[in-house]
Amino acid sequence: MAALAAVAAARRRVMVKIRYVDQDGSEHVVEAAPGISLMEAAVKNGVASIEGECGGACACATCHVYIPAEWQALTGAASEDEQMMLEFGIEVDERSRLGCQIAVTPAMDGMTVLTPRSQR
């Protein structure tokens, strides 16, 4: 029993806090395990402004997010496929990424992700 408690405690320590901010100013702070996508973290934690309709296959743009400049070095650049899919997004700009294409890392702890007005 003590071993299970130790494993659970270790998992909690490696969780990464991500703050999603909607256009109306509402915030959702979620805990995400390293390795899952920003889209998966949002959907699993009830962030309604992130739909993730294709389940992370980079086949829609319903997980469109804005990555503030101070976090862009950690997320890297969008692939060619992602850039093509972003053409279907609403109000796409230089901060735009698909949340399904960004894997959470421990370095992202405290990261802010902005959501668009609409995914459609």
C-alpha positions, 0 to 999 in steps of 0.5 A: 500500500505504501508503494502505491502511495509513493507512485501516486505522489511521484506522478503528482510531482511530474504534473505540469500546470497549463493555464488556458485563457479564453477570449472572455478572460475566463481561466482554466488551470489544468494539470497535464502529464508530460507527453500528452498534447495541449489539446488532450490536456484541455479536453480531458480537463473540460476546457470547452473552447478546445474541441479536438474533434479529430482526436489529435490527428492534425485533421481539423483545426478545432484545437487552434490555440495562441501561444504567447511569444514568451512560450514559443521557443518551447513549443517549436515551429509548426510543421508543414502539415500543421500550417496547412491545417491552420488555414481552416482556423478562425482568426489565425495569426503568428501565435497560432498553433494546433494544440494537438501538435504540441506535446507537454514537457516539464519546461512548460510548467506555468505556461499560458495558452490563449484560446480563440473566440471560436473554433468554427 
